[in-house]
Amino acid sequence: MVILIAFILILGYDISSAWYYALKVGIAGAPIETIRLWSWVATLLLIIHVWQRWKLTFSYFRWRSKKKPEQ
């Protein structure tokens, strides 16, 4: 749960700061290295979260047989 909360906070900061700089000084003046760094940190946290919960994450993609309704 800690990883997921950290992911949400960092991604929220990343997106909001990118929009702030893009609207304030334009896309050319935005510190792209900083934005890229926070995006990589958020991606790493997402990978850790999926790895920790891999069974739950990938259970949505398993083939499930449909049961016939009982009469």
Residue, then its C-alpha position, 0 to 999 in steps of 0.5 A: m500500500v505504501i508503494l501505491i500511495a507513493f506512486i500516486l503522489i509522485l505521479g500527481y506531482d509529476i503531472s502537475s509540475a509539467w502542466y505548471y511549467a508548460l503553461k507558465v513558461g511554455i513547453a520549451g522552458a520546462p525543465i524536461e530532465t526533472i520531469r523525465l526523472w519523476s516519470w521514471v521514478a513513478t514508472l519504477l514504483l508502478i513496476i514494484h507495485v505490480w511485482q508485489r501484487w502480480k497474482l492479483t494484477f494478472s488474475y484479470f487476464r486469466w481465461r475464465s469459463k462461463k458457468k451455465p445458470e442452474q435450473 
